[in-house]
Amino acid sequence: MELTELANRRGRLRKNETVSLPYKVRIDSSRRGAFADLRDAIASARIAKQEHPSALISLTDRATGQLVIEVDLV
């Protein structure tokens, strides 16, 4: 699947349906993104940690504000 096709598909989903995004990834204090699936959020957090090794990468639950994981390089 091409990136443009994926972007168009996501755009249609957001216009036609309400999508809950319960997880968010933060780099230090700035928001990287919000995700509906925990696995997608973890994958994004791991990529962010590879791109910014010295930064604090966290994954939080948007409903409660609680920390789900703090990502570290393995």
Backbone bond lengths (Angstrom), bond angles and torsions (degrees), N, CA, C in turn:
res aa  C-N    CA-C-N  psi(-1)  N-CA   C-N-CA  omega(-1)  CA-C   N-CA-C  phi
1 M - - - 1.449 - - 1.534 108.03 -
2 E 1.307 116.96 129.58 1.450 121.29 179.90 1.520 110.71 -76.56
3 L 1.326 115.56 156.96 1.457 120.00 -179.10 1.519 112.48 -62.76
4 T 1.337 117.43 -39.15 1.470 119.17 -179.93 1.527 110.86 -66.14
5 E 1.335 116.39 -38.41 1.461 120.07 178.24 1.532 110.28 -64.80
6 L 1.336 115.62 -41.36 1.454 120.19 178.22 1.528 110.70 -63.89
7 A 1.329 117.31 -42.51 1.463 120.95 178.97 1.524 110.79 -63.68
8 N 1.329 117.56 -41.50 1.465 120.58 178.12 1.525 110.81 -64.53
9 R 1.312 116.31 -40.38 1.460 120.66 179.66 1.530 110.65 -64.63
10 R 1.330 116.57 -42.42 1.461 119.92 177.73 1.518 111.20 -64.38
11 G 1.323 117.20 -39.59 1.458 121.15 178.80 1.519 111.56 -60.72
12 R 1.323 116.94 -42.02 1.459 120.60 178.53 1.519 111.24 -65.30
13 L 1.316 116.69 -38.89 1.461 119.85 178.88 1.519 111.14 -62.10
14 R 1.293 117.26 -43.50 1.454 120.65 -176.52 1.519 112.47 -71.25
15 K 1.324 117.86 -29.99 1.464 120.09 179.61 1.525 111.72 -75.78
16 N 1.329 116.34 -37.59 1.461 120.51 -172.88 1.526 114.06 -91.73
17 E 1.319 117.27 -25.37 1.456 120.42 -175.06 1.519 110.20 -131.19
18 T 1.305 115.14 155.90 1.454 120.15 171.01 1.515 107.23 -89.41
19 V 1.330 116.39 120.06 1.453 121.07 -178.62 1.516 108.53 -109.07
20 S 1.309 116.24 124.74 1.460 121.19 178.19 1.522 108.40 -83.67
21 L 1.322 116.90 130.10 1.460 122.36 178.64 1.531 108.47 -117.91
22 P 1.329 116.80 83.61 1.463 119.25 -171.29 1.525 116.18 -78.26
23 Y 1.337 119.05 -10.74 1.463 120.27 -177.50 1.517 110.39 -119.02
24 K 1.351 116.60 140.07 1.456 119.50 175.90 1.515 110.12 -131.35
25 V 1.328 113.91 145.62 1.454 121.92 179.26 1.518 107.65 -106.71
26 R 1.340 115.86 133.44 1.464 121.56 179.19 1.521 109.79 -123.28
27 I 1.326 115.58 139.34 1.462 122.84 172.37 1.513 105.32 -107.93
28 D 1.332 116.18 115.39 1.462 122.43 -170.81 1.528 107.46 52.03
29 S 1.318 119.57 -108.33 1.464 118.80 -179.98 1.530 113.00 -113.01
30 S 1.336 117.40 0.19 1.467 119.17 -179.17 1.528 110.89 -97.98
31 R 1.304 115.61 147.55 1.467 121.79 -176.88 1.511 110.56 -82.66
32 R 1.319 117.25 130.63 1.464 122.20 176.97 1.525 111.01 -92.84
33 G 1.338 117.51 -38.03 1.449 120.12 -178.96 1.507 112.24 175.09
34 A 1.345 114.68 168.15 1.460 122.09 177.45 1.525 107.84 -122.08
35 F 1.314 116.27 144.68 1.457 121.12 -172.61 1.523 111.20 -137.45
36 A 1.323 115.13 146.77 1.461 121.19 177.75 1.523 110.96 -83.51
37 D 1.329 116.60 -31.83 1.457 121.44 -175.66 1.527 110.03 -108.31
38 L 1.299 117.26 133.75 1.459 122.48 -178.97 1.525 111.29 -62.13
39 R 1.315 117.57 -38.39 1.472 120.38 179.68 1.519 111.93 -63.39
40 D 1.336 117.10 -39.40 1.465 120.61 176.92 1.525 111.09 -65.29
41 A 1.315 116.05 -40.02 1.462 120.58 179.23 1.524 110.93 -64.99
42 I 1.322 117.39 -41.34 1.466 121.11 178.90 1.523 110.25 -65.33
43 A 1.327 117.07 -42.66 1.466 120.44 178.53 1.524 110.74 -61.44
44 S 1.319 117.71 -42.97 1.458 121.80 178.18 1.526 111.34 -63.95
45 A 1.317 116.47 -39.88 1.466 120.79 179.16 1.525 111.00 -65.65
46 R 1.314 117.41 -38.59 1.468 120.58 177.72 1.523 111.45 -66.17
47 I 1.314 117.09 -40.98 1.463 121.18 177.12 1.525 109.96 -63.54
48 A 1.329 116.76 -42.69 1.463 121.17 178.74 1.522 110.99 -61.10
49 K 1.322 117.06 -38.27 1.465 120.50 179.50 1.527 110.93 -67.61
50 Q 1.318 117.36 -35.61 1.463 120.44 176.32 1.527 110.89 -67.10
51 E 1.335 116.70 -36.80 1.461 121.10 -179.93 1.522 112.12 -75.41
52 H 1.333 117.44 -31.63 1.468 123.29 -177.17 1.530 108.86 -131.40
53 P 1.343 117.95 75.78 1.472 119.98 -173.37 1.528 115.31 -61.77
54 S 1.326 118.02 -29.19 1.465 118.79 -177.57 1.527 113.43 -90.64
55 A 1.325 117.25 -6.00 1.464 121.36 -177.91 1.532 111.35 -81.69
56 L 1.324 115.46 155.35 1.457 122.01 173.84 1.524 107.60 -86.30
57 I 1.319 117.36 116.42 1.462 123.07 -179.22 1.517 107.56 -109.09
58 S 1.327 116.57 123.45 1.457 119.62 -179.81 1.517 110.83 -130.53
59 L 1.299 114.45 153.58 1.460 123.23 177.47 1.518 106.43 -121.42
60 T 1.326 116.19 120.32 1.464 119.92 -176.39 1.523 111.48 -121.95
61 D 1.313 114.94 156.06 1.459 122.88 174.73 1.525 106.77 -86.75
62 R 1.322 117.75 119.61 1.461 121.23 -175.96 1.527 112.42 -68.10
63 A 1.320 117.88 -29.61 1.465 120.72 -177.79 1.525 111.57 -69.14
64 T 1.335 115.75 -41.60 1.463 119.49 -176.14 1.520 113.57 -106.16
65 G 1.342 116.75 -18.66 1.453 120.85 -177.26 1.519 113.10 78.79
66 Q 1.317 116.98 6.34 1.464 120.63 -178.05 1.520 111.27 -83.36
67 L 1.320 114.67 148.58 1.459 122.49 177.96 1.520 108.97 -71.71
68 V 1.330 117.02 128.24 1.456 121.38 177.19 1.529 107.98 -91.86
69 I 1.350 116.49 -53.61 1.472 120.73 175.41 1.514 109.21 -146.90
70 E 1.324 114.75 157.64 1.457 122.59 169.15 1.525 105.05 -117.08
71 V 1.321 117.29 122.12 1.453 121.84 -171.81 1.518 110.90 -84.91
72 D 1.335 116.02 137.39 1.452 122.66 175.20 1.528 107.69 -133.29
73 L 1.332 116.70 152.80 1.459 120.02 176.88 1.514 108.97 -72.34
74 V 1.335 115.07 140.06 1.462 119.94 179.79 1.491 109.97 -109.48
